[in-house]
Structure formats: structure tokens, C-alpha cells
Amino acid sequence: LALFKTVLRSEVAKRVTSTRLVVAREFQVRDAKVAPLDVAAGDPVPLPLVGLNVAFTNAGIGKLRPNEADLGDPSFVAGAAASAKALGDPIDGSGKPLWIDPYDGTAIDGVFLITAGTQPEAAAAANDLITALQDSVNLLRSEMGAVRTGAQRGHEHFGFLDGVSQPAIAGLGTPFEGQRTIDAGHFVFGYGVTSAPRFEWMRNGSFMVIRRLKQLVPEFNSLLASEGARLGMDAELLGARMMGRWQSGAQTVDAPLQDDAELGADPFKNNDFDFSDDLFQRGCPYGAHIRKVNPRADLADQVDGVDPHRIIRQGIPFGIDVTDAEAASGKTSEDRGLLFVCYQSSITNQFEFLQETWANSTGFVFGKVRPGQNGAAVSVGFDPIIGQSGEGGARFTDEALPNFPTGDQRSQFAQPSQTVVPQGGVYLFVPSISALICELAD
Ligand code: HEM
């Protein structure tokens, strides 16, 4: 521990990327996107920018600050594995999650997060860091992200453009049309009206959630094809209804029946909607992924009902694209999915709330009624992308058919088994650079 504290102060802290540098790099990256393309892949030539951050689990904080171990977030204190059952993840008879090692236990003290333009650069930065750490840590596992290339650049493995909707943060930049501005205290300690840190050194820090989510892509595509055939609808439309966006990123409220690639690609328009004009699921099912995890004006009081549950997402896909053999067999044989990462100031009220109270709950969005049926409540079903049904729970989503324009047809999307399989999770606290140098290395 003493050696770790020494290298934390002398070697790690100086390598950690500051927010100021990240903001400056965003401009560089933006400019590089208009730079010459890598002719072979049709992708921008990546900039040689390496980033590093370090974060600790409750066990790690307990070692570094033994007298101040309870950071005030019950989910963080209990750790991710303890929440597996509540998250709806598969568990064994003793309640242990069916996750891969070491996520399934309590051995993880912390995580180093490395970013780079290419995988070899990331691997070189990792090696350099490992040397600098001088055997003060025991490396339990490493994960390598892989952004998709060519036409799938920026898309996750099911094929949908990701990273479209993020909250704007009060005091930082100008929001895009339709982007809600959220109190910075919901993401970083010490700002706005929310989340006074329990300890001074938590100021400028944030909670980070990592989830290793395996995606069964051929199975997902087969499911869309078979359910689409059963319902008499196009598989691509069914996929868009389950996500709430087309693969291009266009939302289905304003593009209910066919994709609108221009809308999807336009950051000034692709978030400028709030479901208030979409009564009776004509454009977007209540259970669609984006409507479940950000119901926008579906809740009358967005300030208290939605905003405090928002998260900032910064995940990355992992694994290779579907091979021809997998596509032909309809079965996944390669390891691929999403390394989901999100930031918040309360894991209980943000990440866990979204997964448990909204995505997994067959009632949410609560209080929605059918047209012309005397106020009969809609049984919405679960989020067909990330919803976890626990043991024997229902796996359906209401109103797969667009129901456009009449609103009087009933249909259900049935999911015999999940196509996103959670394989792990870690709950972490990301400290500020000054806390790393002063309090945590003390
Ligand atoms: C493999 C799993 C997942 C896939 C394939 C996936 C895919 C997507 C896609 C394609 C979008 C729309 C594009 C965008 O707005 O960025 C989206 C949005 C979003 N996802 Fe996921 N996601 C996954 C897991 C999760 C998890 C675990 C959570 C949180 C519990 C989550 C929360 C969100 C949120 C908050 C949004 C933005 C909604 C909005 O503001 O409109 N996602 N996701």
C-alpha cells in the first residue's frame, strides 16, 4: 500500500488527463474529422492522443482512506456484485452473479481507464503505466475497446448510432436544440444545488459505473426477422421501434415509418423532441430503449422526475464485427458487446434507478392509457434492449406495430431470451487530480 501511494503521487497523478485537456482535445478531434481520410478504411486518421484516469471501488477507497470509507452512496458501498440481483442479472442459488471473473467477486480495488487513437497505442500506454506502477498493484483483468469502422463508425454492435443524446451540463458550453441542461451536481461533486460531498476530497470527483454487456448480434437480428414476420412488419422498422431510433440515429417520433438519415446525422435536430406529441405509441413505444431511460416530457415534472436520473455515457464497443459464419448460423461465437460506462453523483438514483425502476419495470412509463378504452392502463413491458427480467420475469414490449395514425391496433414484441447478457459490473469513484495527490496518496 505504501508503494502504491508513492507511485500514485509520483507517477499516476501526472499522467491523469485533466478536464481542461479533454476540452482542448475535443476541438482537435473535431478539426481532425475534416482532415484526410484513411483511404483503406474510409475512417479519419486517429490523433495520437492518450488519456488516463484512475478510479477506486469501495474496497479500494477503504484501503486508501480507512477512516472515511463510506462515501454516502449505498450502492457504491455495497459494490456492483451485491446489486446484481436487484439489477435483474442472472445469479446462482447463493445470489452470486453469473458474471465473469473478477467482476463476480469483491477483489477489484480500482480501475485504470486508458484512451488512445489506436489499440497499439492504448496497449503501449498500458505497458508504460504497468512499469511505472512497479508491482504495487495486482492486475486482475484488462479489457480492450474497439470502435467500429467504415460505415459503422460510431455505431454499437446492433448497428445503431450511439452517443447521440447526452445531457448538457449547466455552466459548460451551449446546449443543442432539445438538449436539456442539467445541474452539474448530478454528475460531479461540489457543484450546483445537489450532492454536497460527504468528504471535502470528493469535490470534483464523480461516480463511474462500468458494465461489460455481451451483445448476441446474430440472435438479435434473427429475433427481429422472426418477430417482424409474425407481426407482418419489416425487421428494420421493428428494430427502430425497439430502440426508439433508426440505425442512422433518427428518432422514430418524427420518422415513424421510415429512416431519415439526414435527421439522424444532424446534431441540431436529432435530439429536438420530447414525446409530448407522441400519444398512444404511434411513433415510439413507451417501452423503447430511449423512451424508457429518458422519458422526457412523458413525466409532467421533468425537473424532479427525469433530470435527477440522467447519466453521462462514455462507453465503447468491444470485439469484432459479426463474421460470415455467425451470420449464416444465427449464433454468436465471438465475444462482442458494449463496455458501458456512465458518470453520475448517485449510483442509486441514476444508473441503478434507470435499470431497475424504469428499464426492467413492465409498468413504466407509468400511467399511460389506451385510446378510447376508458382509461385502461398500458402494460408497457420491459426495455427490449437492456431490460433484465430476473428469474422468470415477463419479456415483452407493448405495441411493436407503429399503430400509425389510428392508435387502435394491439401488438406485442416477445423476447424468449435476452440478447444483451450482462457479464460484469464495477462501481467506482473517480477522484480529482488534487485528491489523488493529496488525500488518497497521503
Ligand atoms: C448493450 C447495451 C446497450 C445498447 C446496445 C445501447 C444502445 C443505445 C443507443 C443506440 C442509444 C441511442 C443513441 C444515443 O442517444 O446515444 C442509447 C441511448 C441511451 N442509452 Fe443505451 N444502450 C445500451 C445500454 C444502456 C444501459 C445499460 C443504460 C443505462 C442503464 C443505457 C442508457 C441510455 C441512455 C440514458 C440513453 C439516452 C436516451 C436519451 O436521452 O434519449 N443504455 N443506447
Residues whose N, C-alpha, C, O or C-beta is under 5 A from the ligand:
A	BS01	HEM	E156 F160 L161 D162 G163 V164 S165 L213 I290 V293 N294 L338 F340 F351 L354 Q355 I386 V420
